[in-house]
Amino acid sequence: MALSYLARRRLSLLILLVGMPLYIVAAVTLVNWFDARFGRLPIAAEFMVYVLLGIIWILPFRAVFRGVGQPDPEATPPAPGPARRSLQDSVSDSSSDSSDD
């Protein structure tokens, strides 16, 4: 069963707000345990461990995050309305109104 666009958006928000901080705590705990058990890794190796852990967490959630930043594909397009005025038109109208005094 495929998730709807809205469900994927909500699930991705939940993953980012709850799951990612929990994963960060787990990753740091794992590295600290490794340091206590086997000694500290060289800085370059420790950096690579953190980079790999930072990439690995997203792999199971690729399907959830794919397309979430795009507009809803199932939404109806907005109805055409009156033309919008640009900010420049608004500024020039308001300055011409004040010069009539």
C-alpha positions in Angstrom: 0.0 0.0 0.0 1.5 3.3 -1.1 1.3 6.3 1.2 -0.6 9.4 0.1 1.3 12.6 -0.4 -0.1 14.1 2.8 0.8 11.0 4.8 4.3 11.0 3.5 4.6 14.7 4.4 3.4 14.1 8.0 5.6 11.0 8.4 8.7 12.8 7.1 8.0 15.6 9.6 7.7 13.1 12.4 10.9 11.4 11.3 12.8 14.7 11.2 11.5 16.0 14.5 11.5 12.8 16.6 13.5 10.1 14.8 16.5 12.1 13.8 17.3 13.4 17.3 16.9 9.9 18.7 19.2 8.6 16.0 21.8 11.3 16.8 21.7 10.3 20.5 22.1 6.6 19.5 24.9 7.3 17.1 26.9 9.4 19.6 26.3 6.8 22.3 27.5 4.0 19.9 30.7 6.0 19.1 31.3 6.8 22.8 30.9 3.1 23.7 33.3 2.2 21.0 35.8 4.8 22.4 35.4 3.4 25.9 35.8 -0.2 24.8 38.6 0.0 22.2 40.1 3.5 22.7 39.7 6.7 20.7 39.9 6.5 17.0 42.1 9.0 15.1 40.1 12.2 14.2 39.9 11.4 10.5 38.5 7.9 11.2 36.0 9.2 13.8 34.9 11.8 11.3 34.3 9.1 8.7 32.3 7.1 11.2 30.0 10.1 11.8 29.7 10.8 8.1 28.7 7.1 7.4 26.3 7.1 10.3 24.8 10.4 8.9 24.3 8.8 5.5 23.0 5.4 6.8 20.0 6.8 8.7 18.3 8.1 5.6 18.5 4.9 3.5 15.4 3.3 4.9 13.4 6.5 4.6 14.2 7.3 0.9 10.7 6.4 -0.2 9.1 8.6 2.5 11.2 11.7 1.7 11.0 11.3 -2.1 8.9 14.1 -3.6 7.8 15.7 -0.3 9.2 19.1 -1.3 7.2 19.2 -4.5 3.7 20.4 -4.9 0.9 17.9 -4.2 0.5 15.9 -7.4 -3.2 15.1 -6.6 -4.2 18.7 -5.8 -6.3 20.6 -8.2 -4.6 23.6 -9.8 -5.7 27.0 -8.6 -8.5 28.6 -10.6 -7.3 31.5 -12.7 -8.1 34.7 -11.1 -7.5 38.4 -11.7 -3.9 39.3 -12.6 -1.7 40.0 -9.6 -0.1 43.3 -9.3 3.6 43.4 -8.8 5.2 45.0 -5.7 6.7 47.8 -7.9 3.2 48.7 -9.2 1.9 48.9 -5.6 4.8 51.1 -4.5 4.4 53.5 -7.4 0.6 53.7 -6.8 1.1 54.6 -3.2 3.8 57.2 -3.9 1.6 58.9 -6.6 -1.3 59.0 -4.1 0.7 60.9 -1.5 2.1 63.4 -4.1 -1.5 64.6 -4.9 -1.7 66.6 -1.7 
